[in-house]
Amino acid sequence: MLKRNDDGQAAKEFYEKRRAWAEYACTHAELSDRAFRVGFWLSRRMNGDDQCCWYSIPRIAREMERSPRYVRYAVAELRDAGVMLVVEQKGKPNTYLLRAPFF
């Protein structure tokens, strides 16, 4: 979590990076439509202060009306393509952060 007295400048910068990430991810040759869909869903739930989000696979599946297997495969694909950092902790929801070559 970022703590700055910058009148929201860090958040504005993050939202611009998030927009650029979506543009990059939607044209990334290694990403399937499934991976982009899950990645975009996660990116829209990241806020400018923390610049990440925390969701379990079952919750993502439930909210997207998809199977947990669909979400697991998509998250693995996002991680393998290097466009999302996934921090897994046993017994806790995963933490998701955007990654792209230009960040």
Secondary structure, DSSP 8 states (H G I E B T S, - for coil): -----STTHHHHHHHHHHHHHHHHHHT-TT--HHHHHHHHHHHTT--TTTS-EEE-HHHHHHHHT--HHHHHHHHHHHHHTTSEEEE--TTS-EEEEE--TT-
